[in-house]
Amino acid sequence: MVSTRFLVVSLTSLALAFAQTDNCPEIPVTGVTMGEPVPMKPEDIPKGCSDYEILVARGTSEPNYEAGGGKFGIVVGDPVVSNTTLKLPGARGYPVQYPASANIISGSLQGKTDVVKRLITQAAACPRQTFALVGYSQGASVMHSAAKEIPLVLYGRIKAIVMFGDPALRLGEVLSRFPVGLNGKVLEVCAAGDPVCDPNGTCTFYHLTYIRPSYINTAVDFIVKGFTGK
């Protein structure tokens, strides 16, 4: 497998180089084998309390930006968390503990269970902590599943939900909604042409372009506003 540093350079350079047009650029050679599970590292789980916590469910086989100290996924989670913490020093990230592998049914169940457990546990231990949920691709599906089981009493503690490349969007507006009480806090980020979320999309390349600053900055601003009300 190529180094993570080369991977992030490849993704960033190509994502910035191509505008979203009718052309379909080739997917960069990243060395990542799609479907392979991502190792979960207990040492990456933050302890204690914080003012704000961002739960991130990564995309399928999405590695970390290890060269930059990433823990949440090189395309979406790492840039979202790092940029949010720069704007909001009291924020931190939590990597959802699931393999993000080709075993989608069992993996999604594991991810959903972990999200709900984390929210319940942290909310009880940290009365002032509030939360944001971020999901990318398969991770977005994990968040949809988790949202159905989050206790109603915790809805007020969840301040923002951001989905990148959400497969549920292909099912239509009604089926892609979150439960009442959460749906008004959702930002859906779908690149035009991305076949995972765009019903008219046909180019897989665009599913890797969420690392673009235009997408990341929009998500970060949404999360910060959700947390602070500003």
C-alpha positions as CSV (number, residue, x, y, z in Angstrom):
1,M,0.0,0.0,0.0
2,V,1.3,3.5,-0.8
3,S,2.0,5.9,2.0
4,T,-0.8,8.0,3.5
5,R,1.0,11.1,2.6
6,F,1.0,10.2,-1.1
7,L,-2.7,9.3,-0.8
8,V,-3.7,12.6,0.6
9,V,-1.6,14.4,-2.0
10,S,-3.2,12.3,-4.8
11,L,-6.7,13.0,-3.6
12,T,-6.2,16.7,-2.9
13,S,-4.5,17.5,-6.2
14,L,-7.0,15.7,-8.3
15,A,-10.0,17.0,-6.4
16,L,-8.8,20.5,-6.9
17,A,-7.6,20.1,-10.4
18,F,-10.9,19.0,-12.0
19,A,-14.1,21.1,-12.1
20,Q,-17.4,19.2,-11.9
21,T,-18.2,18.8,-15.6
22,D,-19.7,16.2,-17.9
23,N,-16.2,14.6,-18.1
24,C,-15.3,11.8,-15.7
25,P,-11.7,11.9,-14.5
26,E,-10.0,8.6,-13.6
27,I,-9.9,7.7,-10.0
28,P,-6.4,8.3,-8.5
29,V,-4.2,5.4,-7.7
30,T,-4.3,5.4,-3.9
31,G,-3.2,1.9,-3.0
32,V,-6.4,1.4,-0.9
33,T,-8.2,-1.8,-1.5
34,M,-11.9,-1.1,-1.3
35,G,-13.8,-3.3,1.0
36,E,-10.9,-4.0,3.4
37,P,-11.7,-3.2,7.0
38,V,-10.1,-0.2,8.7
39,P,-8.3,-1.0,11.9
40,M,-10.0,0.3,15.0
41,K,-7.6,1.8,17.6
42,P,-8.9,2.1,21.2
43,E,-6.2,4.6,21.9
44,D,-8.0,7.0,19.5
45,I,-11.1,7.2,21.7
46,P,-11.1,10.4,23.6
47,K,-11.6,10.2,27.4
48,G,-13.4,12.5,29.8
49,C,-15.5,15.4,28.8
50,S,-15.4,18.2,26.3
51,D,-17.7,21.1,25.4
52,Y,-18.3,19.7,21.9
53,E,-17.9,16.3,20.4
54,I,-18.1,15.3,16.7
55,L,-18.9,11.7,16.1
56,V,-17.5,10.6,12.7
57,A,-18.4,7.5,10.7
58,R,-16.0,7.1,7.9
59,G,-16.5,5.9,4.4
60,T,-15.8,2.3,3.1
61,S,-12.1,1.5,3.7
62,E,-11.3,5.2,4.2
63,P,-7.9,5.3,5.9
64,N,-6.7,8.0,8.2
65,Y,-4.3,10.8,7.3
66,E,-1.7,9.3,9.6
67,A,1.0,11.7,8.4
68,G,-1.1,14.5,9.8
69,G,-2.2,12.7,12.9
70,G,-5.6,11.9,11.5
71,K,-8.0,9.4,13.2
72,F,-11.3,10.0,11.5
73,G,-10.8,9.4,7.7
74,I,-8.6,11.1,5.2
75,V,-11.4,12.4,2.8
76,V,-13.9,13.8,5.3
77,G,-13.4,13.2,9.0
78,D,-9.8,14.3,9.4
79,P,-10.3,17.7,7.7
80,V,-13.7,18.4,9.3
81,V,-12.5,17.7,12.8
82,S,-9.1,19.5,12.4
83,N,-10.7,22.6,10.9
84,T,-13.6,22.6,13.5
85,T,-11.2,22.5,16.4
86,L,-9.2,25.4,14.9
87,K,-12.4,27.5,15.0
88,L,-13.8,26.0,18.2
89,P,-11.0,25.0,20.6
90,G,-13.4,23.2,22.9
91,A,-14.3,20.7,20.2
92,R,-12.9,17.2,19.6
93,G,-13.7,14.2,17.4
94,Y,-14.7,10.6,18.1
95,P,-14.0,7.9,15.5
96,V,-17.1,5.7,15.3
97,Q,-15.9,2.2,16.1
98,Y,-16.8,0.1,13.1
99,P,-14.7,-1.5,10.3
100,A,-16.2,0.3,7.3
101,S,-15.6,-2.8,5.3
102,A,-17.5,-4.6,2.5
103,N,-19.5,-6.5,5.2
104,I,-22.0,-3.6,5.2
105,I,-24.8,-5.3,7.2
106,S,-22.8,-6.4,10.1
107,G,-20.5,-3.4,10.0
108,S,-23.4,-0.9,9.9
109,L,-25.0,-2.7,12.9
110,Q,-21.7,-2.4,14.8
111,G,-21.4,1.3,13.9
112,K,-25.0,2.1,14.7
113,T,-24.7,0.5,18.1
114,D,-21.5,2.3,18.8
115,V,-23.0,5.7,18.0
116,V,-26.0,5.3,20.2
117,K,-23.9,3.9,23.1
118,R,-21.4,6.7,22.8
119,L,-24.1,9.4,22.9
120,I,-25.9,7.8,25.9
121,T,-22.7,7.3,27.8
122,Q,-21.2,10.7,27.2
123,A,-24.4,12.6,27.8
124,A,-24.7,10.9,31.2
125,A,-21.1,11.5,32.1
126,C,-20.8,15.0,30.7
127,P,-24.0,17.0,31.3
128,R,-22.7,20.1,29.4
129,Q,-21.4,18.2,26.3
130,T,-23.2,18.6,23.0
131,F,-22.7,16.6,19.8
132,A,-22.5,16.7,16.0
133,L,-22.8,13.7,13.8
134,V,-20.8,13.3,10.6
135,G,-21.1,10.4,8.1
136,Y,-19.5,9.8,4.8
137,S,-20.8,7.3,2.3
138,Q,-21.3,4.0,4.3
139,G,-20.8,6.2,7.4
140,A,-23.8,8.3,6.4
141,S,-25.9,5.1,6.3
142,V,-24.6,4.3,9.8
143,M,-25.8,7.7,11.0
144,H,-29.2,7.2,9.5
145,S,-29.6,3.8,11.3
146,A,-28.3,5.3,14.6
147,A,-30.7,8.2,14.4
148,K,-33.7,5.9,14.6
149,E,-32.5,4.6,18.0
150,I,-31.2,7.7,19.6
151,P,-33.3,8.5,22.7
152,L,-35.6,11.5,22.2
153,V,-34.2,13.0,25.4
154,L,-30.9,13.4,23.6
155,Y,-32.2,15.2,20.5
156,G,-31.5,18.6,22.1
157,R,-27.9,17.7,22.7
158,I,-27.3,17.0,19.0
159,K,-26.6,20.3,17.4
160,A,-25.6,19.4,13.8
161,I,-25.7,16.4,11.4
162,V,-23.6,16.5,8.3
163,M,-23.8,13.8,5.6
164,F,-21.3,13.5,2.8
165,G,-22.2,11.4,-0.3
166,D,-25.3,10.0,1.5
167,P,-26.6,6.9,-0.3
168,A,-30.1,7.6,1.1
169,L,-30.4,10.7,-1.1
170,R,-30.9,8.4,-4.1
171,L,-34.1,7.1,-2.4
172,G,-35.7,10.5,-2.6
173,E,-36.4,13.3,-0.2
174,V,-38.9,11.5,2.0
175,L,-36.8,8.3,2.5
176,S,-33.6,10.2,3.1
177,R,-35.0,12.2,6.0
178,F,-33.9,11.9,9.6
179,P,-36.5,11.6,12.4
180,V,-38.5,14.7,13.3
181,G,-36.5,16.7,15.8
182,L,-33.3,15.9,14.1
183,N,-34.0,16.5,10.4
184,G,-33.9,20.3,10.8
185,K,-30.3,20.0,11.9
186,V,-29.1,18.1,8.8
187,L,-26.8,19.4,6.1
188,E,-26.5,17.0,3.1
189,V,-23.3,17.5,1.0
190,C,-23.6,15.7,-2.3
191,A,-21.2,16.5,-5.2
192,A,-22.9,16.8,-8.6
193,G,-22.2,13.6,-10.5
194,D,-21.5,11.5,-7.5
195,P,-23.4,8.2,-8.2
196,V,-23.6,7.3,-4.5
197,C,-25.9,10.3,-3.6
198,D,-26.8,12.0,-6.9
199,P,-29.7,10.2,-8.7
200,N,-28.2,11.4,-12.0
201,G,-24.6,10.8,-11.0
202,T,-22.4,8.4,-13.1
203,C,-18.8,9.3,-12.2
204,T,-17.3,7.6,-9.1
205,F,-14.5,10.2,-9.1
206,Y,-16.7,12.8,-7.6
207,H,-17.4,10.6,-4.6
208,L,-13.7,11.3,-3.6
209,T,-13.8,15.1,-4.0
210,Y,-15.3,15.9,-0.6
211,I,-11.8,16.8,0.6
212,R,-12.2,20.0,-1.4
213,P,-12.1,23.1,0.8
214,S,-15.5,24.2,-0.6
215,Y,-17.2,21.1,0.9
216,I,-15.2,21.0,4.1
217,N,-15.5,24.7,4.9
218,T,-19.3,24.6,4.4
219,A,-19.6,21.6,6.8
220,V,-17.3,23.2,9.4
221,D,-19.2,26.4,9.4
222,F,-22.5,24.5,9.7
223,I,-21.1,22.5,12.7
224,V,-19.7,25.6,14.5
225,K,-23.0,27.4,14.0
226,G,-24.9,24.5,15.4
227,F,-22.6,24.3,18.4
228,T,-22.5,28.0,19.2
229,G,-25.6,29.4,17.6
230,K,-23.5,31.9,15.7
